[in-house]
Amino acid sequence: MGNQVAFSIRLRNALSARLFRLRYGRRLAAFGPGTNVVRPEMLIGAHNISIGAGVVIAPNVYLAAMEIIPGNKPTLTIDDGTRIGRNNHIFATSRIHIGKRVLTAGNVYIADNSHGYEDPDVAVLDQPLLQLAPVSIGDGTWIGNGASVLGASVGRNCVIGAGAVLRSNVPDHCLVVGAPARIIKRYDRVQDRWRRTEPDGSFRNGGD
């Protein structure tokens, strides 16, 4: 019974990915060969979205590149070989670039914008969006379950821990945890090993 259920799920996902290609393949700005997008929750601004080759996007993902903020031409780019987990929410009003071979777990939120809340007498829902800095996720980075990246750039081969809320830039080869997120380890090329850091990413004097 278990094998039959697994086969049924794989078949359903394969059919869904094929239907997505037929429906949206030519509407996207780019859609690479061997890419599978399975049962997305929502797709907004397809003409502003570029997806590379060999990308896998799991079910119930929200992809948006929306022309909401005046003067902005939004772009959302997902490079070759990246794997996007279930229930991710990726929302660009300016620019989001996710590099090659990036891996995200479930329920990850990536955005280059935020809701305004300046007026205390107006519901946040009714206040304009605020444009944050563009978002860039470096090649080979892993983003853990429930993490958020908001108006920040992340370097290559980083680890963003589960539940982290990242709002500031992170250089290459860092381990980041917490809300607000902080760097706790970074790879030292001179010593050829991972070392503990201060929250700003500088190595601890005499530390590991």
C-alpha positions as CSV (number, residue, x, y, z in Angstrom):
1,M,0.0,0.0,0.0
2,G,2.8,2.4,0.9
3,N,4.5,1.9,-2.5
4,Q,1.2,2.5,-4.3
5,V,0.7,5.8,-2.4
6,A,4.2,6.9,-3.1
7,F,3.8,6.0,-6.8
8,S,0.5,7.9,-7.0
9,I,2.1,11.0,-5.5
10,R,5.1,10.9,-7.9
11,L,2.7,10.4,-10.8
12,R,0.5,13.3,-9.7
13,N,3.5,15.6,-9.2
14,A,4.9,14.6,-12.6
15,L,1.6,15.4,-14.3
16,S,1.4,18.7,-12.4
17,A,4.9,19.7,-13.5
18,R,4.1,18.9,-17.1
19,L,0.9,20.9,-17.0
20,F,2.7,23.9,-15.5
21,R,5.3,23.8,-18.3
22,L,2.5,23.7,-20.9
23,R,0.6,26.5,-19.3
24,Y,3.3,28.8,-18.2
25,G,6.5,27.8,-20.0
26,R,6.2,30.5,-22.7
27,R,4.7,33.1,-20.3
28,L,7.7,33.2,-18.0
29,A,10.7,35.4,-18.9
30,A,12.8,32.2,-19.0
31,F,12.1,28.6,-18.2
32,G,15.0,26.2,-18.4
33,P,15.0,22.5,-19.6
34,G,14.5,19.8,-17.0
35,T,12.8,22.2,-14.5
36,N,9.7,21.0,-12.6
37,V,7.3,23.3,-10.8
38,V,4.7,21.2,-8.9
39,R,1.3,22.6,-8.0
40,P,2.2,26.2,-7.1
41,E,-0.1,28.0,-4.7
42,M,0.1,31.2,-6.8
43,L,2.1,32.7,-9.7
44,I,1.9,36.4,-10.2
45,G,3.9,38.4,-12.8
46,A,5.1,35.4,-14.8
47,H,6.6,37.7,-17.4
48,N,9.0,39.0,-14.7
49,I,10.1,35.6,-13.5
50,S,13.1,33.6,-14.8
51,I,13.7,30.0,-13.8
52,G,16.9,28.2,-14.9
53,A,17.5,24.6,-15.9
54,G,17.0,21.6,-13.6
55,V,15.2,23.6,-10.9
56,V,12.7,21.8,-8.7
57,I,9.9,23.8,-7.0
58,A,7.9,21.8,-4.5
59,P,4.1,22.1,-4.0
60,N,2.2,25.1,-2.6
61,V,4.9,27.7,-3.4
62,Y,3.9,31.3,-3.9
63,L,6.0,33.1,-6.6
64,A,5.4,36.8,-7.3
65,A,7.2,39.6,-9.1
66,M,4.6,42.4,-8.8
67,E,4.6,45.9,-10.2
68,I,3.2,47.5,-7.0
69,I,5.7,50.2,-6.0
70,P,5.8,53.0,-8.6
71,G,8.9,53.2,-10.7
72,N,10.0,49.6,-10.0
73,K,10.4,46.9,-12.6
74,P,10.4,43.7,-10.5
75,T,12.4,40.6,-11.4
76,L,12.6,37.2,-9.7
77,T,15.4,34.9,-10.9
78,I,16.0,31.4,-9.8
79,D,19.2,29.9,-11.2
80,D,20.1,26.4,-12.4
81,G,19.8,23.4,-10.1
82,T,18.1,25.1,-7.2
83,R,15.6,23.3,-5.0
84,I,12.7,25.3,-3.5
85,G,10.8,23.5,-0.6
86,R,7.1,23.3,0.1
87,N,5.1,26.3,1.1
88,N,7.8,28.8,0.3
89,H,6.7,32.4,-0.3
90,I,9.0,34.4,-2.6
91,F,7.7,37.9,-3.3
92,A,9.6,40.5,-5.4
93,T,8.7,44.1,-6.0
94,S,12.2,45.1,-7.1
95,R,14.8,42.3,-7.4
96,I,15.2,38.9,-6.0
97,H,18.0,36.7,-7.3
98,I,18.4,33.1,-6.0
99,G,21.7,31.5,-7.2
100,K,22.6,28.1,-8.4
101,R,22.2,24.9,-6.4
102,V,20.5,26.8,-3.5
103,L,18.3,24.6,-1.3
104,T,15.4,25.8,0.8
105,A,13.4,23.8,3.4
106,G,9.7,24.3,3.9
107,N,7.9,27.5,4.8
108,V,10.7,29.8,3.9
109,Y,9.9,33.5,3.2
110,I,12.0,35.6,0.9
111,A,11.0,39.2,0.1
112,D,12.5,42.6,-0.9
113,N,9.5,44.5,0.6
114,S,7.6,44.9,3.8
115,H,4.3,46.3,4.9
116,G,4.3,49.9,6.1
117,Y,3.0,50.6,9.6
118,E,3.9,54.2,10.1
119,D,0.3,55.4,10.7
120,P,-1.0,54.0,14.0
121,D,-4.6,54.8,13.1
122,V,-4.6,52.8,9.8
123,A,-4.7,49.1,9.5
124,V,-1.4,47.7,8.3
125,L,-3.3,46.0,5.5
126,D,-4.3,49.4,4.1
127,Q,-0.8,51.0,4.3
128,P,1.5,51.0,1.3
129,L,4.3,48.5,0.9
130,L,7.8,49.6,1.7
131,Q,10.6,48.8,-0.7
132,L,13.6,47.1,1.0
133,A,17.0,46.4,-0.5
134,P,17.2,43.8,-3.3
135,V,17.7,40.2,-2.2
136,S,20.5,38.0,-3.4
137,I,21.0,34.4,-2.3
138,G,24.5,33.1,-3.2
139,D,25.2,29.8,-5.0
140,G,25.1,26.7,-2.8
141,T,23.4,28.2,0.2
142,W,21.0,26.3,2.4
143,I,18.0,28.0,4.0
144,G,16.4,26.1,6.9
145,N,12.7,25.5,7.7
146,G,10.7,28.6,8.5
147,A,13.5,31.1,7.9
148,S,12.9,34.6,6.5
149,V,15.2,36.7,4.3
150,L,14.0,40.3,4.1
151,G,15.9,42.8,2.0
152,A,19.3,41.2,2.6
153,S,22.1,39.6,0.5
154,V,23.5,36.2,1.4
155,G,26.8,34.9,0.2
156,R,27.8,31.6,-1.3
157,N,27.6,28.3,0.6
158,C,26.0,29.7,3.7
159,V,23.6,28.0,6.1
160,I,20.6,30.0,7.4
161,G,19.3,28.2,10.4
162,A,15.6,27.2,10.9
163,G,13.5,30.0,12.0
164,A,16.1,32.7,11.4
165,V,14.9,36.2,10.5
166,L,17.6,37.8,8.4
167,R,17.6,41.5,7.6
168,S,21.3,42.3,7.1
169,N,23.8,41.1,4.6
170,V,25.9,38.0,5.2
171,P,29.2,37.2,3.5
172,D,30.2,33.9,2.0
173,H,30.5,30.7,4.0
174,C,28.6,31.7,7.1
175,L,26.4,29.9,9.6
176,V,23.5,32.2,10.6
177,V,20.9,31.6,13.4
178,G,18.3,33.4,15.4
179,A,15.7,36.2,15.2
180,P,17.1,38.7,14.6
181,A,19.7,36.6,12.8
182,R,23.4,36.7,13.7
183,I,26.5,35.0,12.4
184,I,27.9,32.4,14.7
185,K,30.4,30.6,12.5
186,R,32.4,31.5,9.3
187,Y,34.8,29.5,7.3
188,D,38.4,30.8,7.7
189,R,40.3,30.3,4.4
190,V,43.6,31.0,6.1
191,Q,43.2,28.3,8.7
192,D,41.1,26.1,6.4
193,R,38.4,25.5,9.0
194,W,35.1,26.8,10.5
195,R,35.6,29.2,13.3
196,R,33.2,30.8,15.8
197,T,32.5,34.5,15.2
198,E,31.1,37.6,16.8
199,P,27.6,38.5,15.6
200,D,29.1,40.8,12.9
201,G,31.0,37.9,11.4
202,S,34.5,38.8,12.7
203,F,36.5,36.0,14.1
204,R,36.8,35.7,17.9
205,N,40.3,36.4,19.2
206,G,41.7,33.1,20.3
207,G,38.4,31.3,19.8
208,D,37.5,28.2,17.8
